[in-house]
């Protein structure tokens, strides 16, 4: 009985009869966790990504979301160290500790250039599979 609506849709010959209405969409600047939450809340398997004009930019599927989270915390920490810490802080990268637990990255330690700390946080946050970032980097005061 719960799938009666799906069974009725199976005999459809037009796309409009198969689609959820109104269409559930998301904007390109939304985060993956936001997309996952929307899909779960609305019980949908695919989510169209549309720009401000309503132009279709792509579609996110459940499988797409899962692929991002299949990497281990160790793999995520290694990527943050390699692509963020080593590149932004070549002189002080050894003083930075990167840990990841359940997709939440924590950066701790002291770096030479405090102006790069916000960038480090943004770049770490952009690593696919990272859910959140706790940035606890510090820099010595400027003389």
Rosetta blueprint (number, residue, H / E / L):
1 X L
2 X L
3 X L
4 X H
5 X H
6 X H
7 X H
8 X H
9 X H
10 X H
11 X L
12 X L
13 X L
14 X L
15 X H
16 X H
17 X H
18 X L
19 X L
20 X L
21 X L
22 X L
23 X L
24 X L
25 X E
26 X E
27 X L
28 X L
29 X L
30 X L
31 X L
32 X H
33 X H
34 X H
35 X H
36 X H
37 X H
38 X H
39 X H
40 X H
41 X H
42 X H
43 X L
44 X L
45 X L
46 X E
47 X E
48 X E
49 X E
50 X E
51 X L
52 X L
53 X L
54 X L
55 X L
56 X E
57 X E
58 X E
59 X E
60 X E
61 X E
62 X H
63 X H
64 X H
65 X H
66 X H
67 X H
68 X H
69 X L
70 X L
71 X L
72 X L
73 X H
74 X H
75 X H
76 X H
77 X H
78 X H
79 X H
80 X H
81 X H
82 X H
83 X H
84 X H
85 X H
86 X H
87 X H
88 X H
89 X L
90 X L
91 X L
92 X L
93 X H
94 X H
95 X H
96 X E
97 X E
98 X E
99 X E
100 X E
101 X E
102 X L
103 X L
104 X E
105 X E
106 X E
107 X E
108 X E
109 X E
110 X E
111 X E
112 X L
113 X L
114 X H
115 X H
116 X H
117 X H
118 X H
119 X H
120 X H
121 X H
122 X H
123 X H
124 X H
125 X H
126 X L
127 X L
128 X L
129 X L
130 X L
131 X L
132 X E
133 X E
134 X E
135 X E
136 X E
137 X E
138 X E
139 X E
140 X L
141 X L
142 X L
143 X L
